[in-house]
Amino acid sequence: MTTEIATIIIALISLVGTLVGTFSGIAVGSKLISYRVEQLEKKVDEHNNFAKRLPVMEEQIKELFRRVNEK
C-alpha cells in the first residue's frame, strides 16, 4: 500500500514539474515573440517613413537640377 501511495505522489510531483516547465517555456517563448514582433514593427515604421519622404526628396532634387540647368 505504501509503495502505491509513493508511486502516486511521485507521479503527481512529476506532473506538476512537467506542467510548470511547459507553461514557463510557453510564457518565455511568448515574450520573445512579442519582443521580436515589436522590433519588426519599428523597422516597418522606419521604412514607411522613408517611403513617404522619398518622393519629396525626389521632387527637391528635380527642382535643384532645374535651377542648376537654368543658370
ChimeraX commands (.cxc) that place a marker at each C-alpha (Angstrom):
marker #1 position 0.00,0.00,0.00 radius 0.5
marker #1 position 2.79,2.48,0.81 radius 0.5
marker #1 position 4.59,1.85,-2.46 radius 0.5
marker #1 position 1.40,2.58,-4.35 radius 0.5
marker #1 position 0.96,5.88,-2.48 radius 0.5
marker #1 position 4.62,6.75,-3.02 radius 0.5
marker #1 position 4.25,5.97,-6.74 radius 0.5
marker #1 position 1.17,8.19,-6.98 radius 0.5
marker #1 position 2.93,11.03,-5.13 radius 0.5
marker #1 position 5.96,10.77,-7.41 radius 0.5
marker #1 position 3.70,10.75,-10.47 radius 0.5
marker #1 position 1.87,13.86,-9.22 radius 0.5
marker #1 position 5.15,15.66,-8.50 radius 0.5
marker #1 position 6.35,14.73,-11.98 radius 0.5
marker #1 position 3.09,16.02,-13.46 radius 0.5
marker #1 position 3.39,19.33,-11.61 radius 0.5
marker #1 position 7.02,19.69,-12.68 radius 0.5
marker #1 position 6.13,18.97,-16.28 radius 0.5
marker #1 position 3.25,21.45,-16.25 radius 0.5
marker #1 position 5.36,24.19,-14.65 radius 0.5
marker #1 position 8.17,23.62,-17.14 radius 0.5
marker #1 position 5.82,23.59,-20.10 radius 0.5
marker #1 position 3.91,26.72,-19.14 radius 0.5
marker #1 position 7.04,28.65,-18.22 radius 0.5
marker #1 position 8.52,27.70,-21.60 radius 0.5
marker #1 position 5.37,28.92,-23.34 radius 0.5
marker #1 position 5.47,32.19,-21.37 radius 0.5
marker #1 position 9.13,32.84,-22.23 radius 0.5
marker #1 position 8.52,31.97,-25.89 radius 0.5
marker #1 position 5.53,34.28,-25.99 radius 0.5
marker #1 position 7.55,37.16,-24.55 radius 0.5
marker #1 position 10.30,36.57,-27.10 radius 0.5
marker #1 position 7.83,36.52,-29.97 radius 0.5
marker #1 position 6.20,39.72,-28.70 radius 0.5
marker #1 position 9.60,41.42,-28.47 radius 0.5
marker #1 position 10.57,40.37,-31.98 radius 0.5
marker #1 position 7.22,41.49,-33.43 radius 0.5
marker #1 position 7.69,44.86,-31.70 radius 0.5
marker #1 position 11.17,45.23,-33.22 radius 0.5
marker #1 position 9.84,44.33,-36.67 radius 0.5
marker #1 position 7.05,46.90,-36.29 radius 0.5
marker #1 position 9.66,49.56,-35.51 radius 0.5
marker #1 position 11.61,48.63,-38.64 radius 0.5
marker #1 position 8.45,48.74,-40.75 radius 0.5
marker #1 position 7.58,52.17,-39.33 radius 0.5
marker #1 position 11.07,53.43,-40.21 radius 0.5
marker #1 position 10.74,52.03,-43.71 radius 0.5
marker #1 position 7.30,53.57,-44.18 radius 0.5
marker #1 position 8.62,56.92,-43.03 radius 0.5
marker #1 position 11.43,56.68,-45.57 radius 0.5
marker #1 position 8.98,55.63,-48.29 radius 0.5
marker #1 position 6.90,58.74,-47.57 radius 0.5
marker #1 position 9.91,61.03,-47.62 radius 0.5
marker #1 position 11.47,59.64,-50.81 radius 0.5
marker #1 position 9.05,61.27,-53.29 radius 0.5
marker #1 position 9.53,64.61,-51.50 radius 0.5
marker #1 position 13.30,64.27,-51.81 radius 0.5
marker #1 position 12.99,63.33,-55.48 radius 0.5
marker #1 position 10.98,66.49,-56.15 radius 0.5
marker #1 position 13.54,68.58,-54.31 radius 0.5
marker #1 position 16.35,67.06,-56.35 radius 0.5
marker #1 position 14.47,67.71,-59.57 radius 0.5
marker #1 position 13.98,71.31,-58.51 radius 0.5
marker #1 position 17.69,71.67,-57.73 radius 0.5
marker #1 position 18.66,70.24,-61.12 radius 0.5
marker #1 position 16.20,72.58,-62.81 radius 0.5
marker #1 position 17.75,75.56,-61.02 radius 0.5
marker #1 position 21.28,74.48,-61.90 radius 0.5
marker #1 position 20.34,73.99,-65.56 radius 0.5
marker #1 position 18.71,77.42,-65.72 radius 0.5
marker #1 position 21.93,79.17,-64.74 radius 0.5
marker link #1:1,2 radius 0.2
marker link #1:2,3 radius 0.2
marker link #1:3,4 radius 0.2
marker link #1:4,5 radius 0.2
marker link #1:5,6 radius 0.2
marker link #1:6,7 radius 0.2
marker link #1:7,8 radius 0.2
marker link #1:8,9 radius 0.2
marker link #1:9,10 radius 0.2
marker link #1:10,11 radius 0.2
marker link #1:11,12 radius 0.2
marker link #1:12,13 radius 0.2
marker link #1:13,14 radius 0.2
marker link #1:14,15 radius 0.2
marker link #1:15,16 radius 0.2
marker link #1:16,17 radius 0.2
marker link #1:17,18 radius 0.2
marker link #1:18,19 radius 0.2
marker link #1:19,20 radius 0.2
marker link #1:20,21 radius 0.2
marker link #1:21,22 radius 0.2
marker link #1:22,23 radius 0.2
marker link #1:23,24 radius 0.2
marker link #1:24,25 radius 0.2
marker link #1:25,26 radius 0.2
marker link #1:26,27 radius 0.2
marker link #1:27,28 radius 0.2
marker link #1:28,29 radius 0.2
marker link #1:29,30 radius 0.2
marker link #1:30,31 radius 0.2
marker link #1:31,32 radius 0.2
marker link #1:32,33 radius 0.2
marker link #1:33,34 radius 0.2
marker link #1:34,35 radius 0.2
marker link #1:35,36 radius 0.2
marker link #1:36,37 radius 0.2
marker link #1:37,38 radius 0.2
marker link #1:38,39 radius 0.2
marker link #1:39,40 radius 0.2
marker link #1:40,41 radius 0.2
marker link #1:41,42 radius 0.2
marker link #1:42,43 radius 0.2
marker link #1:43,44 radius 0.2
marker link #1:44,45 radius 0.2
marker link #1:45,46 radius 0.2
marker link #1:46,47 radius 0.2
marker link #1:47,48 radius 0.2
marker link #1:48,49 radius 0.2
marker link #1:49,50 radius 0.2
marker link #1:50,51 radius 0.2
marker link #1:51,52 radius 0.2
marker link #1:52,53 radius 0.2
marker link #1:53,54 radius 0.2
marker link #1:54,55 radius 0.2
marker link #1:55,56 radius 0.2
marker link #1:56,57 radius 0.2
marker link #1:57,58 radius 0.2
marker link #1:58,59 radius 0.2
marker link #1:59,60 radius 0.2
marker link #1:60,61 radius 0.2
marker link #1:61,62 radius 0.2
marker link #1:62,63 radius 0.2
marker link #1:63,64 radius 0.2
marker link #1:64,65 radius 0.2
marker link #1:65,66 radius 0.2
marker link #1:66,67 radius 0.2
marker link #1:67,68 radius 0.2
marker link #1:68,69 radius 0.2
marker link #1:69,70 radius 0.2
marker link #1:70,71 radius 0.2
view
